[in-house]
Amino acid sequence: MAHYLSQRIEDQIWIEPNDLPFLRTRVSEAQTQIESLEDRTDELNAQISELKRQKDAKLAEIASYRNVLSPIRRIPPEILCEIFELARQVNWDIVNSTYILCQVCVAWQKIAHAHPRLWSIICLSPTWQNINGEVPWVKKWISRSQSLPLDFHLDFTSIYSSAVTRILEYIVDCFHQIRLLDLRGPLSLFLPILTLPCSSLHLLEEVEVSLTRIASHQNKIEMFLGASKLRKVSVVEDRLDPGSAFQTLAIHVEQLTSLKIDAHDLSMQLKSLYADVLHRCKNLVNLETRCVGFGTQLSISLPALKSLHVSCHMAIGSVNILCCLTTPLLEHLIISQVDQNLDDVSTDVAGLKHRSMCSVLSLALVMESPSYAGTSDLIAILSLFPTIRSFQLHWATFDLSPLLQALTHRDDHFLLPKLTGLELNNPRAQSTDDGFSSALRSMILSRWWPVTNPGLESDRNGWLV
């Protein structure tokens, strides 16, 4: 038997009768030992489990201590709320980003819920997933703002659900708190708001509308006539709708300080309408317009205007608004050159300068159609305003080396002598051109430390490039 147990079994085994009890005894003894080992293993596993539990408890204790020691736990709620306002995305995703902040921990949620400013802005659009479902959260959101002025951005362009009706009901209940009202979609959808009494809007300061199906509404909406604090208006007209927001919405434009108009091609009726609107805007400080088709004989004086943003389109039988304006206080000019030749834009800007005698401090050019532009035309525009301190050029594709050479400080006659800030946004392939890089470096160095008088210490200009 010892012979069989000491080697690998490769053949048939012939066991003697007296060996059977021996083998059975050995099997029984081995099973007893296994049971004993399993008992000991269970005891050790129980000890390991207890040790792991104790370890987890200590880790939780350490986390608790670190939680208490964490600097953010000692930040006053007022400061933490300021951080919340800076961290969240103030755009159409503001609802989602605010709720994400509230889900970090219970303490943050309590602080956020108790901070009204976090809930004073609400943006609803077709991309917000809950707008087609239950919307009691909108009412809770509004209630957390307490009595603060509210900013509502409502994009219901492609939403036709019962949820929209309930949302508008919630807004109507707090209409006396609204500071900003941004409406996008069919005009008829917003009638529950737009037909409120004039006295409902004593806090309203800003209105932004991009309404469709305006022409089908015959009655004048006079709700905004009671908004004595209204100063900023933005209108985006529906190009497929013959009507206009200014035809339907009665607004005291005389009190406006900021106006944005995106109307593209103007019909004869809208030309007269917008000419009348602009004639009445004597307190306007900021104007942004994307309109095509003003009359060649139109003349508009905006005595308080300081900032102007215009889009220059090619139009047959009409002119862009640069040819019509007189703005003696103009300081900031932004020109989006769409499809009008830059030399024509230069002529229009020269006319504006001649009529207004303004001292422009900042100029930005957005070259949306580079094929209609050239460096000489750009230099001609810049030479009109030697008072410019800040110049931005976006999406230029033509050779900028002549411009940089004209800006280089070499003698008493150089372009934009007061320039302290220059931004060239995406000069495309020119950034890898050695000539462009050399011209840019020379221009910067000449203005960074120009020699005012040989033999004397140089004057160092502050530059932002």
C-alpha positions in Angstrom: 0.0 0.0 0.0 2.8 2.4 0.8 4.1 1.7 -2.7 0.9 2.9 -4.3 0.6 6.0 -2.1 4.2 7.2 -2.8 4.0 7.4 -6.6 1.7 8.4 -9.5 -0.8 5.7 -10.4 -0.4 4.7 -14.0 -1.8 1.1 -14.0 -4.7 -0.9 -12.5 -4.5 -1.3 -8.7 -4.9 -4.5 -6.8 -5.8 -3.8 -3.2 -5.5 -6.4 -0.5 -8.6 -7.0 1.6 -6.8 -5.9 4.8 -5.9 -2.5 3.1 -9.5 -1.3 2.7 -10.1 -0.4 6.4 -6.8 1.5 6.5 -7.7 3.6 3.5 -11.1 4.4 4.8 -9.6 5.5 8.1 -7.2 7.8 6.3 -10.1 9.3 4.3 -12.1 9.9 7.5 -9.2 11.5 9.2 -8.5 13.8 6.3 -12.1 14.9 6.2 -12.0 15.7 9.9 -8.9 17.8 9.4 -10.6 19.7 6.5 -13.6 20.5 8.7 -11.2 21.8 11.4 -9.3 23.9 8.8 -12.7 25.3 7.5 -13.7 26.3 11.0 -10.4 28.1 11.5 -10.8 29.7 8.1 -14.3 31.0 9.1 -12.9 32.4 12.3 -10.1 34.2 10.5 -12.5 35.5 7.8 -14.7 36.8 10.6 -11.6 38.5 12.1 -10.7 40.0 8.7 -14.2 41.2 8.1 -14.1 42.9 11.5 -10.8 44.5 10.7 -12.1 45.7 7.4 -15.1 47.2 9.1 -12.9 48.9 11.6 -10.7 50.1 8.8 -13.6 51.5 6.9 -14.9 53.2 10.0 -11.5 54.9 10.5 -11.4 55.9 6.8 -14.9 57.5 7.3 -13.6 59.2 10.4 -10.6 60.6 8.6 -12.9 61.8 5.8 -15.1 63.4 8.3 -12.2 65.2 9.9 -10.9 66.3 6.5 -14.4 67.4 5.6 -14.4 69.7 8.6 -10.8 70.9 7.9 -11.6 71.5 4.2 -11.2 75.3 3.5 -14.3 75.3 1.4 -16.3 74.3 4.5 -15.2 77.5 6.3 -16.0 79.8 3.4 -18.9 82.1 4.4 -22.1 81.2 2.5 -22.1 84.6 0.8 -18.7 84.0 -0.7 -19.6 80.4 -1.7 -22.7 81.7 -3.5 -20.5 84.1 -5.4 -18.4 81.1 -6.5 -21.5 79.3 -7.5 -22.6 82.2 -9.7 -19.2 82.3 -11.4 -19.0 78.5 -11.8 -22.3 77.9 -13.5 -23.0 78.5 -17.1 -25.1 81.6 -17.7 -26.6 80.6 -21.0 -29.4 78.3 -22.2 -27.9 75.5 -20.0 -28.1 77.5 -16.8 -30.9 75.3 -15.3 -28.9 72.2 -15.7 -25.6 73.7 -14.4 -27.4 75.1 -11.3 -29.0 71.8 -10.4 -25.6 70.1 -10.8 -24.2 72.5 -8.2 -27.1 71.6 -5.9 -26.4 67.9 -6.2 -22.8 68.0 -4.9 -23.8 67.7 -1.2 -26.6 68.6 1.2 -24.7 71.6 2.6 -24.3 73.1 -0.9 -27.9 72.4 -1.7 -29.1 74.3 1.4 -26.8 77.2 0.7 -27.9 77.4 -2.9 -31.6 77.2 -2.1 -31.2 80.0 0.4 -29.4 82.3 -2.1 -32.0 84.1 -4.2 -29.6 85.5 -6.9 -28.9 81.9 -8.1 -32.6 81.6 -9.1 -33.1 85.0 -10.6 -32.3 83.8 -14.1 -34.2 81.1 -15.9 -33.6 79.9 -19.5 -36.0 77.5 -21.2 -35.5 76.2 -24.7 -36.4 73.1 -26.7 -33.1 71.5 -25.6 -34.1 71.5 -22.0 -35.4 67.9 -21.4 -38.0 68.6 -18.8 -39.9 71.3 -20.7 -42.2 68.7 -22.3 -43.0 67.0 -19.0 -44.0 68.1 -15.6 -42.9 71.6 -14.8 -43.7 72.3 -11.1 -39.9 72.8 -10.7 -40.3 76.1 -12.6 -42.6 77.4 -9.8 -40.1 76.3 -7.2 -37.3 77.9 -9.1 -39.2 81.2 -9.2 -40.1 81.0 -5.5 -36.5 80.6 -4.5 -35.7 83.9 -6.1 -37.8 85.5 -3.4 -38.5 89.1 -4.4 -35.4 89.7 -6.6 -35.9 91.0 -10.2 -36.1 88.1 -12.6 -34.6 87.5 -16.0 -36.6 85.2 -18.3 -35.2 83.7 -21.5 -38.0 81.7 -23.2 -37.3 79.9 -26.5 -40.5 78.2 -27.5 -39.7 78.2 -31.2 -40.5 74.5 -31.7 -42.5 73.6 -28.6 -46.3 73.2 -28.6 -47.0 71.3 -25.4 -49.3 72.0 -22.5 -46.2 72.5 -20.4 -45.7 75.8 -22.1 -49.1 77.0 -20.9 -48.3 76.1 -17.3 -44.9 77.8 -17.5 -46.5 81.0 -18.7 -49.0 80.9 -15.9 -46.2 80.7 -13.4 -44.5 83.7 -15.1 -47.7 85.7 -15.1 -48.0 85.3 -11.3 -44.6 87.0 -10.8 -44.7 89.4 -13.7 -44.1 92.4 -11.4 -40.6 91.0 -10.7 -39.4 90.7 -14.3 -36.3 92.7 -15.2 -35.4 91.1 -18.5 -37.9 89.4 -20.9 -36.5 87.4 -23.8 -39.2 85.8 -26.0 -38.6 83.6 -29.0 -41.3 81.8 -30.9 -44.8 82.4 -32.3 -46.3 85.7 -31.0 -49.6 84.0 -30.3 -47.9 81.6 -27.8 -46.9 84.5 -25.6 -50.2 86.4 -25.6 -50.9 85.4 -21.9 -47.9 87.5 -21.1 -48.1 90.2 -23.7 -51.7 91.1 -22.9 -51.0 92.0 -19.3 -51.8 95.5 -18.0 -49.1 98.2 -18.6 -48.7 98.6 -14.8 -47.3 95.0 -14.5 -43.8 96.0 -15.7 -42.4 98.6 -13.4 -39.1 96.7 -13.0 -38.6 95.8 -16.7 -35.2 97.1 -18.1 -34.5 94.8 -21.1 -36.6 93.3 -23.8 -35.4 90.8 -26.4 -37.8 89.4 -29.0 -37.5 87.1 -31.9 -41.2 86.5 -32.7 -42.8 84.7 -35.7 -46.2 85.0 -37.2 -46.5 88.7 -36.3 -48.4 89.7 -39.3 -51.4 87.6 -38.3 -51.8 89.6 -35.1 -53.8 92.8 -35.9 -54.1 94.5 -32.5 -51.4 96.7 -31.1 -49.7 95.3 -27.9 -49.3 98.2 -25.5 -48.0 96.3 -22.5 -44.5 97.8 -22.8 -45.8 101.4 -22.6 -45.9 101.1 -18.9 -42.3 100.0 -18.5 -40.7 103.3 -17.4 -37.3 101.6 -16.7 -37.0 100.0 -20.1 -33.7 100.9 -21.6 -32.5 98.0 -23.8 -34.4 96.4 -26.7 -33.2 93.7 -29.1 -35.4 92.8 -32.1 -34.7 89.9 -34.5 -37.2 90.0 -37.3 -38.6 86.9 -39.1 -37.4 87.1 -42.7 -40.4 85.1 -43.8 -42.9 87.3 -42.0 -43.9 90.6 -43.7 -44.7 92.1 -40.3 -42.4 93.7 -37.8 -42.1 93.6 -34.0 -42.1 97.4 -33.9 -45.4 97.4 -35.8 -47.0 95.2 -33.2 -45.3 96.1 -30.0 -45.8 99.7 -28.8 -42.5 100.9 -27.1 -41.4 104.3 -26.0 -38.2 104.2 -28.0 -37.3 107.8 -26.8 -36.2 106.3 -23.5 -34.0 103.6 -24.9 -30.2 103.7 -24.4 -29.4 100.4 -26.2 -31.0 99.1 -29.4 -30.2 96.0 -31.5 -32.0 95.3 -34.8 -31.5 92.2 -37.0 -33.9 92.7 -39.9 -31.6 91.9 -42.9 -33.5 93.0 -46.1 -35.9 95.8 -45.4 -39.1 96.2 -47.4 -40.3 99.7 -48.3 -42.7 99.6 -45.4 -40.0 98.6 -42.9 -37.5 101.2 -44.2 -40.0 103.9 -43.2 -40.7 102.2 -39.9 -37.1 101.8 -38.8 -36.2 105.3 -40.0 -39.0 106.6 -37.8 -37.8 104.5 -34.8 -34.1 105.6 -35.2 -35.2 109.3 -35.6 -36.9 109.1 -32.2 -34.0 107.4 -30.4 -32.2 110.6 -29.3 -31.0 109.0 -26.0 -29.4 106.0 -27.7 -25.9 105.2 -26.5 -25.4 101.7 -28.0 -26.7 100.6 -31.4 -26.3 97.3 -33.2 -27.9 96.8 -36.5 -27.9 94.2 -39.2 -30.2 95.7 -41.8 -29.9 96.2 -45.6 -31.7 98.7 -47.7 -31.8 102.2 -46.1 -32.7 105.0 -48.4 -30.0 107.1 -50.0 -31.6 110.4 -48.7 -32.1 109.2 -45.2 -30.3 111.3 -42.5 -30.4 110.3 -38.8 -28.8 112.1 -35.9 -28.0 110.2 -32.8 -26.4 112.8 -30.5 -25.7 110.5 -27.5 -24.5 107.4 -29.4 -21.1 106.1 -28.2 -21.0 102.5 -29.5 -22.0 101.4 -33.0 -22.0 97.9 -34.5 -23.1 97.6 -38.1 -23.1 94.9 -40.7 -22.2 96.0 -44.2 -24.1 94.3 -47.0 -24.0 95.0 -50.7 -27.4 96.5 -51.7 -28.7 97.8 -55.0 -30.4 101.1 -55.0 -29.9 101.6 -51.2 -27.1 102.1 -48.7 -26.0 100.8 -45.3 -26.8 102.7 -42.2 -23.2 104.2 -42.0 -24.2 106.5 -44.8 -27.2 107.8 -42.9 -25.9 108.4 -39.4 -24.4 111.4 -37.6 -22.8 110.5 -34.3 -20.7 113.2 -32.8 -19.9 111.3 -29.6 -19.1 107.9 -31.2 -16.2 106.2 -29.4 -16.5 102.5 -30.2 -17.1 101.2 -33.8 -17.6 97.6 -34.8 -17.9 96.8 -38.5 -18.9 93.4 -39.9 -18.0 93.4 -43.5 -20.4 90.8 -45.0 -20.5 91.1 -48.8 -19.9 94.8 -49.4 -16.5 95.7 -50.9 -14.1 97.1 -48.3 -13.3 100.1 -50.4 -17.1 101.0 -50.4 -17.1 100.5 -46.6 -14.1 102.8 -46.4 -16.0 105.5 -48.3 -19.0 105.1 -46.0 -16.9 105.3 -42.9 -15.2 108.4 -44.3 -18.6 110.0 -44.8 -19.6 109.1 -41.2 -16.3 110.7 -40.0 -16.9 113.9 -42.0 -20.4 114.4 -40.8 -19.8 113.5 -37.2 -16.3 114.7 -36.5 -16.1 111.9 -33.9 -13.0 110.7 -32.1 -13.2 106.9 -32.2 -11.2 105.2 -29.5 -11.7 101.5 -30.5 -12.4 99.9 -33.8 -13.1 96.2 -34.6 -13.4 94.8 -38.1 -14.9 91.4 -38.8 -14.1 90.2 -42.3 -16.9 87.8 -43.1 -16.2 88.0 -46.9 -12.4 88.2 -47.3 -12.7 88.3 -51.1 -14.1 91.8 -50.9 -11.2 93.2 -48.9 -7.7 94.5 -49.3 -4.9 95.9 -47.1 -5.0 99.4 -48.7 -8.7 99.8 -48.0 -8.1 98.7 -44.4 -5.3 101.3 -44.0 -7.6 103.9 -45.5 -10.2 103.2 -42.8 -7.7 103.3 -40.0 -6.1 106.6 -41.2 -9.5 108.3 -40.6 -9.2 107.8 -36.8 -5.8 108.7 -35.4 -7.4 108.7 -31.9 -7.8 104.8 -32.0 -6.3 103.1 -28.9 -7.7 99.6 -29.5 -7.9 97.8 -32.9 -9.3 94.3 -33.5 -9.2 92.5 -36.9 -11.0 89.2 -37.3 -10.8 86.6 -40.0 -8.5 88.6 -42.4 -7.1 86.5 -45.3 -5.2 89.2 -47.2 -1.6 90.1 -46.7 -1.3 92.0 -43.5 2.4 92.9 -43.8 1.7 96.3 -45.3 -0.6 97.1 -42.4 2.0 96.1 -39.9 4.6 98.2 -41.7 2.2 101.2 -41.6 1.8 100.6 -37.9 5.5 100.4 -37.2 7.0 103.4 -35.4 9.7 104.8 -37.6 9.2 108.5 -37.7 6.6 111.1 -36.9 4.2 109.8 -39.5 2.8 106.4 -38.7 -0.6 104.8 -38.5 -2.6 105.0 -35.2 0.0 106.8 -33.0 -2.2 106.3 -29.9 -2.7 102.5 -30.3 -2.1 100.5 -27.1 -4.1 97.4 -27.9 -4.0 95.2 -31.0 -5.8 91.9 -31.7 -5.4 89.9 -34.8 -7.9 87.1 -34.5 -7.1 84.1 -36.8 -4.9 85.7 -39.5 -5.1 82.2 -41.0 -2.0 81.0 -42.9 -0.1 84.3 -42.2 0.9 83.2 -38.7 3.4 80.7 -40.2 4.8 83.2 -42.8 8.3 84.5 -42.0 7.6 87.9 -43.5 4.4 88.4 -41.4 6.1 87.3 -38.2 9.1 89.6 -38.8 6.8 92.6 -39.6 4.7 91.9 -36.5 7.8 91.6 -34.3 9.2 94.8 -35.7 6.0 96.7 -35.2 5.6 95.5 -31.6 9.2 96.4 -30.6 9.0 99.8 -32.3 5.9 100.7 -30.2 6.9 98.9 -27.1 10.0 101.1 -26.6 10.1 103.9 -29.1 12.9 106.4 -29.0 11.4 109.8 -28.6 14.7 111.7 -28.6 18.1 110.4 -29.5 20.5 110.4 -26.5 17.6 110.5 -24.0 15.9 107.7 -22.1 13.1 106.1 -24.1 9.4 106.3 -23.2 7.9 102.8 -22.6 4.4 102.4 -23.8 2.0 99.9 -22.2 0.9 97.4 -24.9 -1.7 94.6 -25.0 -1.2 92.3 -28.1 
